[in-house]
Amino acid sequence: MSTVRLSAGDFADTVAAAGIVLVDFRASWYGPSRGFAPVFEAAAERHPDLVFATVDAEAERGLAAAVGVRAVPTLMVFRDGVPVFAEPGALPADSVELLIATVRELDMGAVRETFPHR
């Protein structure tokens, strides 16, 4: 599956959906963002059951600020509408795979008990 592009208009609905959503906040001109893009795209191809989305952090500055993005690339992961991971920096492919495996194994009942406001 390929990635989808998100804007402020559809971000909230997309990340609130059931399942796992990975969002790459990026800037197309920035080297680390360009370097991470093929890693992210390859992961999307390997995991067609997940949603892989990108946000142009420059075009969507308000959205990036609202969710706490201060550097690009920043990868955020949501599961069943709950933010479970957010970290700036380009991850290598094996780390993306480990992250996906970890998020798949999360006990969301325990996550909600620990963080009831989410």
C-alpha positions in Angstrom: 0.0 0.0 0.0 1.2 3.5 -0.7 1.2 6.4 1.7 -1.5 9.0 2.0 -0.9 12.7 2.4 -2.6 14.3 5.3 -3.6 17.9 6.0 -5.1 19.7 9.0 -8.5 18.9 7.5 -8.2 15.1 7.7 -5.4 14.4 10.2 -7.7 14.0 13.3 -10.1 11.6 11.6 -7.3 9.6 10.1 -5.4 9.1 13.4 -8.6 8.5 15.4 -9.5 5.5 13.2 -9.2 1.9 14.4 -5.9 0.2 13.7 -2.4 1.4 13.4 -1.5 4.7 11.7 2.1 5.8 11.1 2.6 9.5 10.3 5.8 10.9 8.9 6.1 14.7 9.3 8.6 15.8 6.7 10.0 18.6 4.6 10.8 17.6 1.1 13.9 19.8 0.8 15.5 18.5 4.0 18.1 15.7 3.6 17.1 13.6 6.6 13.4 13.7 5.5 14.4 12.7 1.9 16.6 9.9 3.4 13.8 8.5 5.5 11.1 8.7 2.8 12.2 5.5 1.0 12.4 3.6 4.3 8.9 4.8 5.2 7.5 3.9 1.7 9.1 0.4 1.8 7.5 -0.2 5.2 4.2 0.8 3.7 4.6 -1.8 1.0 5.5 -4.5 3.5 2.5 -3.7 5.8 -0.5 -3.0 3.6 -2.8 -3.6 6.6 -1.5 -0.4 8.3 -2.1 3.3 7.3 1.1 5.1 6.4 0.6 8.9 6.0 2.8 11.9 5.4 2.4 15.5 6.4 4.3 18.3 4.7 5.4 20.1 7.9 6.1 23.3 6.1 2.7 23.5 4.4 1.0 22.3 7.6 2.9 24.4 10.2 -0.2 24.8 12.4 -0.9 21.1 12.5 2.8 20.3 13.2 2.9 22.8 16.0 -0.4 21.5 17.4 0.8 18.0 17.7 4.3 19.0 19.1 6.4 18.4 16.0 9.6 20.5 16.4 11.9 18.8 14.0 11.6 16.9 10.7 11.4 14.1 10.1 9.2 13.2 13.1 7.5 9.8 13.1 4.3 9.5 15.1 2.3 6.3 15.6 -1.3 5.9 16.7 -3.1 2.8 17.6 -6.9 2.8 17.8 -6.8 6.6 18.1 -4.2 6.6 20.9 -0.8 8.2 20.3 1.7 5.5 21.3 5.0 6.8 19.8 6.4 10.1 18.6 10.1 10.8 18.0 12.1 13.1 15.7 14.8 11.7 13.5 15.2 9.3 10.7 14.9 5.7 11.8 16.6 2.8 9.9 14.4 0.2 8.4 15.1 -2.4 11.1 14.0 0.0 13.8 10.8 0.8 11.9 10.1 -2.9 11.7 10.7 -3.4 15.4 8.5 -0.4 16.2 5.6 -1.8 14.1 6.0 -5.2 15.7 6.0 -3.6 19.2 2.9 -1.5 18.4 1.1 -4.6 17.0 1.7 -6.4 20.4 0.5 -3.5 22.6 -2.2 -4.4 25.1 -4.4 -1.4 24.4 -6.6 -2.1 27.5 -3.5 -1.7 29.7 -2.4 1.4 27.7 -5.9 2.9 28.4 -5.7 2.0 32.1 -2.3 3.6 32.4 -3.2 6.7 30.5 -7.0 7.0 30.9 -7.1 10.5 29.3 -6.1 8.9 26.0 
